[in-house]
C-alpha cells in the first residue's frame, strides 16, 4: 500500500539519523581518546614515542569515520526525502483515483434511477385514463377515474410523492394523493416551467425535467420533477390535450445513494459524499449539510470528466461528471467526494 511506502521511508529516515548520530558520537569519543593519548605520550617522552604514533593513527581513523558519517548523512538525506515525497504523491494519487471512482459510482446510481423516471412519465402519459380525463375536463367521472388510477400507480411506485394531470390550461384535474396533499386538485400550474415545457414537446417520445427544488403544494418536499404532454388517443404525434407531471421524492432517495457509497469505516467521519448539479449546487450530501443552499468549488472539474485534486488545506476531492444512462443523457450533474485529512 502507498501508505506503507511512506511509513517505511519515515522509518528508514529515523533509523538512519539515529545510527549516524551514534557513529558520529563514537568518532567524537575516539578523537577525544586519541588526543588524551597523545598528551600522555608526550609526557612520557621517548618511552611514549611509539604510543604517540598509535594515538595519531587512532585520531586519523576517528576523523575518517566522522567524515564518512557526515558524507553518508548528506547523501542519504535527500534520497530518503525524495522517497518520502514520492510515497506521499503516490498516496495522494491512489486516494484521489479511489475517490473519483466512488464519485462516479454515486452519480451513475442516481442517473440509473432518474432514467427510470424519464421512462415512467412517458408511458403513463399514454394511459387511457389520463387521456380521457384531459378530454372530459375537471370534475368529471373521467377525472375521478384518473385520480384512482394514479393512486394505484403510487401504491406500487413508492419513490414518488405525487403524480399530477393538468389540462391544457394548466389546471390540475387529477392527482394520486388527495388524502395527503388536498390543495393540489384545482391548483394552477400554468406558470410552472415543467408544465410549459411539457406542453411544448414535439412528440410523445420527449420529456422534460425541472431543477431539483422544493414544491410548496407537496409540503415543501424536495422533488425532481419529470413531465411530458398528454396527447389525444395516447398517440406519439397526437394533439396535446394536457400534461403529466411526476414528482420524484428526491431527498430520501438521493441521500440513500450518497450515504451508501462504500467508504471505509476508518474514513467515514472525515469524508463527505455529494451530488451536485451543473452549477455545482449541492443536491444531496451524506452529512446533510448545504443541500440546495451551498455551491461547491470544484476547481479543475470543468476541464475533465473524472479526476481528483488536493486543496491547500489537504482535502482530497474526487469528482465525476454524469455519463448518463441508456437514453438518459443526464443533467450535467457531478458525483463528488471530499475527504479531509485527519487531525
DAGI-V111732 format. One record per backbone hydrogen bond with DSSP energy under -0.5 kcal/mol. CO is the residue of the C=O (numbers start at 1). NH is the residue of the N-H. If there is no record, write none. Layout:
co: <CO & CO>
nh: <NH & NH>
//
This chain:
co: <1 & 1 & 2 & 3 & 4 & 5 & 6 & 7 & 8 & 9 & 10 & 11 & 12 & 13 & 14 & 15 & 16 & 17 & 18 & 19 & 20 & 21 & 22 & 23 & 24 & 25 & 26 & 27 & 28 & 29 & 30 & 31 & 32 & 33 & 34 & 35 & 36 & 37 & 38 & 39 & 40 & 41 & 42 & 44 & 45 & 46 & 48 & 49 & 50 & 51 & 52 & 53 & 54 & 55 & 56 & 57 & 58 & 59 & 60 & 61 & 62 & 63 & 64 & 65 & 66 & 67 & 68 & 69 & 70 & 71 & 72 & 73 & 74 & 75 & 76 & 77 & 78 & 79 & 80 & 81 & 82 & 83 & 84 & 85 & 86 & 87 & 88 & 89 & 90 & 91 & 92 & 93 & 94 & 95 & 96 & 97 & 98 & 99 & 100 & 101 & 102 & 103 & 104 & 105 & 106 & 107 & 108 & 109 & 110 & 111 & 112 & 113 & 114 & 115 & 116 & 117 & 118 & 119 & 120 & 121 & 123 & 124 & 127 & 127 & 128 & 129 & 130 & 131 & 132 & 133 & 137 & 140 & 141 & 142 & 143 & 144 & 145 & 146 & 147 & 148 & 149 & 150 & 151 & 152 & 153 & 153 & 156 & 157 & 159 & 162 & 163 & 164 & 164 & 165 & 165 & 166 & 167 & 170 & 170 & 171 & 171 & 172 & 174 & 177 & 177 & 181 & 184 & 187 & 187 & 189 & 192 & 192 & 193 & 194 & 195 & 196 & 198 & 203 & 208 & 213 & 214 & 215 & 215 & 215 & 216 & 218 & 221 & 221 & 222 & 222 & 223 & 223 & 224 & 224 & 225 & 226 & 227 & 228 & 229 & 230 & 230 & 231 & 232 & 235 & 236 & 239 & 241 & 242 & 243 & 244 & 245 & 246 & 246 & 247 & 247 & 248 & 248 & 249 & 250 & 251 & 252 & 253 & 254 & 255 & 256 & 258 & 261 & 264 & 264 & 267 & 268 & 270 & 272 & 273 & 274 & 275 & 275 & 276 & 277 & 280 & 281 & 282 & 284 & 285 & 290 & 290 & 294 & 296 & 298 & 299 & 300 & 301 & 305 & 307 & 309 & 311 & 315 & 315 & 316 & 316 & 317 & 318 & 319 & 320 & 325 & 327 & 328 & 333 & 334 & 335 & 336 & 337 & 337 & 338 & 338 & 339>
nh: <4 & 5 & 6 & 7 & 8 & 9 & 10 & 11 & 12 & 13 & 14 & 15 & 16 & 17 & 18 & 19 & 20 & 21 & 22 & 23 & 24 & 25 & 26 & 27 & 28 & 29 & 30 & 31 & 32 & 33 & 34 & 35 & 36 & 37 & 38 & 39 & 40 & 41 & 42 & 43 & 44 & 45 & 45 & 47 & 48 & 49 & 52 & 53 & 54 & 55 & 56 & 57 & 58 & 59 & 60 & 61 & 62 & 63 & 64 & 65 & 66 & 67 & 68 & 69 & 70 & 71 & 72 & 73 & 74 & 75 & 76 & 77 & 78 & 79 & 80 & 81 & 82 & 83 & 84 & 85 & 86 & 87 & 88 & 89 & 90 & 91 & 92 & 93 & 94 & 95 & 96 & 97 & 98 & 99 & 100 & 101 & 102 & 103 & 104 & 105 & 106 & 107 & 108 & 109 & 110 & 111 & 112 & 113 & 114 & 115 & 116 & 117 & 118 & 119 & 120 & 121 & 122 & 123 & 124 & 125 & 126 & 127 & 130 & 131 & 132 & 133 & 134 & 135 & 136 & 137 & 140 & 144 & 145 & 146 & 147 & 148 & 149 & 150 & 151 & 152 & 153 & 154 & 155 & 156 & 156 & 157 & 158 & 160 & 249 & 247 & 176 & 166 & 245 & 173 & 174 & 243 & 170 & 172 & 189 & 167 & 173 & 186 & 165 & 180 & 181 & 184 & 187 & 172 & 189 & 192 & 195 & 196 & 197 & 198 & 199 & 200 & 201 & 206 & 227 & 223 & 216 & 218 & 220 & 221 & 219 & 221 & 215 & 223 & 250 & 251 & 213 & 225 & 226 & 248 & 210 & 246 & 208 & 244 & 231 & 241 & 242 & 234 & 235 & 238 & 204 & 232 & 168 & 230 & 166 & 228 & 164 & 226 & 248 & 161 & 162 & 224 & 250 & 253 & 254 & 255 & 256 & 257 & 258 & 259 & 260 & 261 & 263 & 267 & 268 & 270 & 271 & 340 & 338 & 286 & 336 & 283 & 284 & 334 & 280 & 296 & 277 & 292 & 275 & 288 & 293 & 294 & 282 & 298 & 301 & 302 & 303 & 304 & 321 & 319 & 317 & 314 & 311 & 317 & 318 & 339 & 309 & 337 & 307 & 335 & 328 & 329 & 325 & 322 & 276 & 320 & 274 & 318 & 339 & 272 & 340 & 316>
//
